[in-house]
């Protein structure tokens, strides 16, 4: 169903598209992660399925490509 699992310091995402860019060149580079066709794990969010998510962070981002489903 989803192609990528993405974990940040604050949330967990499942998405079909992931694009990562470094926004600022500094001692602490700012990382931008754009997710498309995503599911967001946040207990306070009413809607978990969203078409596009933009994450900006100075911290670690873990991106894992999930294996394809064998149907």
C-alpha positions, -999 to 999 in steps of 0.1 A, spaced: 0 0 0 28 24 9 64 25 -5 83 44 22 83 46 60 96 79 73 105 86 110 113 120 124 119 131 160 82 140 163 61 118 140 59 87 119 48 87 82 40 62 55 42 76 20 43 67 -17 67 95 -26 96 111 -7 119 139 -18 148 151 5 167 184 0 192 203 21 178 238 24 206 257 43 243 252 43 254 258 79 268 240 109 233 226 114 219 221 79 181 224 75 166 193 59 134 195 39 114 163 34 84 164 11 60 134 12 32 127 -12 2 105 -8 10 101 30 -4 87 62 6 106 93 8 91 128 -2 119 152 -27 112 180 -41 147 179 -47 148 141 -83 142 129 -73 134 93 -44 110 89 -44 106 51 -30 137 34 -20 144 -2 12 163 6 34 168 38 64 192 41 88 186 71 116 209 80 141 197 106 176 200 119 174 165 134 177 130 120 152 117 95 151 79 88 137 68 55 131 32 47 119 18 14 94 -9 21 94 -42 2 67 -46 -25 37 -66 -16 36 -100 -31 0 -104 -41 
